[in-house]
Amino acid sequence: MKSDIHPAYKMIKVVMTDGTEFMTRSTYEGETLNLDIDPKTHPAWTGGSAQLLDRGGRLSRFNSRFAGLSFGKKDAPAS
């Protein structure tokens, strides 16, 4: 195995969205990692009950820009 190719690990503090903290080893450059999305708040883990925060209006701009499109919607059959 080559020497000096692996990053240096150090202990950092991870702060979850609800304020809980834990210590872990990481190659992260800072001392504290503050999470915006974590398994307690992300819809992929919570079953979709939580809403993601709209950082900087990106979600609202997307929704307004593509509001008139109807991808995947099928028209009702004529009777």
Summary of the structure (lengths in Angstrom):
residues: 79
radius of gyration: 21.2
end to end distance: 71.8
largest distance: 74.0
contacts: 110
relative contact order: 0.13
helix: 19%
strand: 19%
